[in-house]
Amino acid sequence: MGADLYNVRFNKQSEEYQKAEKEFKEFSALVERDMSEASRKHYNELMDKVYCTPYYFRESYGGEGLLSSLDLSWWRDVIPLFDIAPPEGLNDEEIDAWYDDPQNDINMSSEACQKFIDLLESRKSMLDASDYDYVEKGNDWFTGEEYETHVGTWYKERYARLIEFLELGKKHGGIYASL
């Protein structure tokens, strides 16, 4: 579970992005049946083309995410910045259905992007805390390959990507989210 943030207008305008997204979706259906090393490698390459761009940002809701490291919450701190307004008087089931309807876009304006940036910048010093000065080792969930990551560096890189994403959204009229 997590938040998917999009600069949709760019994704729709970019022929390269559209081609990569189509290829990724088609290949995703196949790779589930063929988990060979070559297939996993190609899958990861395609995924990077689609999702490692300044036009998309994904963040987990959980305690391992960037916002949690900054003592921020999607629910408490960020979601109020979005233009989310289901009609009053709906029951829980109707509210869920409202959010699931693709016609009910969840948008963040340019001004709200700046507020989000300000919020992040007010907490940036937290990334220098010694709590994040360690190396994590493990195996990739998909490929099984071993990895080693300096956690503090990882958070700082995520922070920089999110700021870049929000700056681009601010410049071009805001962003869209799937929360």
C-alpha positions as CSV (number, residue, x, y, z in Angstrom):
1,M,0.0,0.0,0.0
2,G,1.2,3.4,-0.8
3,A,0.7,6.7,-2.5
4,D,1.3,7.0,-6.3
5,L,1.9,10.6,-7.4
6,Y,1.8,11.5,-11.1
7,N,2.6,14.5,-13.3
8,V,0.0,13.0,-15.7
9,R,0.1,15.7,-18.3
10,F,3.7,14.9,-19.1
11,N,3.1,11.1,-19.1
12,K,0.3,11.6,-21.6
13,Q,2.4,13.9,-23.8
14,S,5.6,11.8,-23.8
15,E,5.6,9.3,-26.7
16,E,8.6,7.6,-25.1
17,Y,6.8,7.2,-21.8
18,Q,3.6,5.9,-23.5
19,K,5.7,3.3,-25.4
20,A,7.6,2.2,-22.3
21,E,4.4,2.0,-20.2
22,K,2.6,-0.1,-22.9
23,E,5.6,-2.5,-23.2
24,F,5.9,-2.8,-19.4
25,K,2.2,-3.7,-19.0
26,E,2.3,-6.3,-21.8
27,F,5.5,-7.8,-20.4
28,S,4.2,-7.8,-16.8
29,A,1.5,-10.2,-17.8
30,L,4.1,-12.5,-19.3
31,V,6.7,-12.3,-16.6
32,E,4.3,-13.7,-14.0
33,R,4.5,-17.0,-15.8
34,D,8.1,-16.9,-16.8
35,M,10.4,-16.0,-13.9
36,S,13.7,-16.7,-15.6
37,E,16.7,-14.6,-14.8
38,A,16.5,-12.8,-18.2
39,S,12.8,-12.1,-17.8
40,R,13.3,-10.6,-14.3
41,K,16.2,-8.4,-15.6
42,H,14.1,-7.2,-18.5
43,Y,11.1,-6.6,-16.2
44,N,13.3,-4.4,-13.9
45,E,14.6,-2.4,-16.9
46,L,11.1,-1.7,-18.2
47,M,9.9,-0.8,-14.7
48,D,12.7,1.7,-14.4
49,K,11.8,3.3,-17.7
50,V,8.2,3.8,-16.5
51,Y,8.6,4.5,-12.9
52,C,12.0,6.1,-12.4
53,T,11.2,9.4,-14.0
54,P,10.5,12.9,-12.7
55,Y,6.9,12.4,-13.7
56,Y,6.1,9.6,-11.1
57,F,6.8,9.1,-7.5
58,R,5.7,6.2,-5.3
59,E,5.9,6.3,-1.5
60,S,4.8,3.6,1.0
61,Y,2.4,4.5,3.8
62,G,4.4,2.4,6.2
63,G,7.2,3.2,8.7
64,E,10.0,2.6,6.2
65,G,9.0,5.4,3.9
66,L,10.6,8.8,3.5
67,L,7.7,10.7,5.1
68,S,7.9,8.5,8.2
69,S,11.6,9.2,8.5
70,L,10.6,12.9,8.6
71,D,7.9,12.3,11.2
72,L,5.2,13.1,8.7
73,S,2.1,11.2,7.8
74,W,0.3,10.9,4.5
75,W,-3.0,11.0,6.4
76,R,-2.3,13.7,8.9
77,D,0.1,16.0,6.9
78,V,-0.2,15.5,3.2
79,I,-3.6,14.3,2.2
80,P,-5.2,17.6,3.5
81,L,-3.1,19.4,0.8
82,F,-5.1,17.5,-2.0
83,D,-8.3,18.6,-3.5
84,I,-10.3,15.7,-2.1
85,A,-14.0,16.3,-1.4
86,P,-16.5,13.5,-1.6
87,P,-20.0,14.8,-1.0
88,E,-21.1,15.1,2.6
89,G,-23.6,12.6,4.0
90,L,-22.1,9.5,2.3
91,N,-21.7,6.3,4.3
92,D,-18.4,4.4,4.4
93,E,-19.2,2.2,1.4
94,E,-20.3,5.1,-0.7
95,I,-17.2,7.1,0.2
96,D,-15.0,4.1,-0.8
97,A,-16.9,3.9,-4.1
98,W,-16.4,7.7,-4.6
99,Y,-12.7,7.4,-4.3
100,D,-12.6,4.3,-6.6
101,D,-14.4,6.2,-9.4
102,P,-11.7,7.5,-11.9
103,Q,-13.8,10.6,-12.6
104,N,-13.0,11.8,-9.1
105,D,-9.4,12.9,-9.7
106,I,-7.4,13.6,-6.6
107,N,-5.3,16.7,-7.4
108,M,-2.8,18.9,-5.7
109,S,-2.5,22.4,-7.0
110,S,0.7,24.3,-7.7
111,E,0.2,26.2,-4.4
112,A,-0.3,23.0,-2.5
113,C,2.8,21.5,-4.1
114,Q,4.7,24.5,-2.6
115,K,3.2,23.8,0.8
116,F,4.3,20.2,0.5
117,I,7.8,21.3,-0.4
118,D,7.8,23.8,2.5
119,L,6.7,21.0,4.9
120,L,9.5,18.7,3.6
121,E,12.1,21.4,3.8
122,S,11.1,22.2,7.4
123,R,12.1,18.6,8.3
124,K,15.1,18.0,6.1
125,S,17.6,18.2,8.9
126,M,16.0,15.0,10.4
127,L,17.7,13.1,7.5
128,D,21.1,13.9,9.0
129,A,20.2,12.1,12.2
130,S,22.5,9.3,13.3
131,D,19.5,7.0,13.3
132,Y,20.0,6.6,9.5
133,D,23.7,6.2,9.5
134,Y,23.9,2.5,8.8
135,V,24.1,0.0,6.0
136,E,21.3,-2.4,5.3
137,K,22.0,-5.7,3.6
138,G,19.5,-8.2,2.1
139,N,18.1,-9.8,-0.9
140,D,15.9,-8.1,-3.5
141,W,12.3,-9.3,-3.2
142,F,12.0,-9.9,-6.9
143,T,15.4,-10.9,-8.2
144,G,16.8,-12.5,-5.1
145,E,20.0,-10.6,-5.7
146,E,22.0,-9.4,-2.7
147,Y,22.1,-5.7,-2.1
148,E,23.7,-3.3,0.3
149,T,22.3,0.2,0.8
150,H,23.4,3.1,3.1
151,V,20.1,4.0,4.6
152,G,20.9,7.7,5.1
153,T,21.9,8.1,1.5
154,W,18.8,6.3,0.3
155,Y,16.5,8.7,2.3
156,K,18.4,11.7,1.0
157,E,18.1,10.5,-2.6
158,R,14.3,9.9,-2.1
159,Y,14.0,13.3,-0.6
160,A,15.7,14.9,-3.6
161,R,13.5,13.0,-6.1
162,L,10.3,14.0,-4.3
163,I,11.4,17.7,-4.2
164,E,12.2,17.5,-8.0
165,F,8.9,15.9,-8.7
166,L,6.9,18.5,-6.7
167,E,8.9,21.4,-8.3
168,L,8.0,20.1,-11.7
169,G,4.4,19.7,-10.7
170,K,4.3,23.2,-9.2
171,K,5.8,24.7,-12.4
172,H,3.1,23.0,-14.6
173,G,-0.1,23.3,-12.6
174,G,0.0,20.6,-10.0
175,I,0.0,16.8,-9.7
176,Y,-2.5,13.9,-9.6
177,A,-2.4,11.1,-7.0
178,S,-3.7,7.7,-6.4
179,L,-3.9,7.4,-2.7
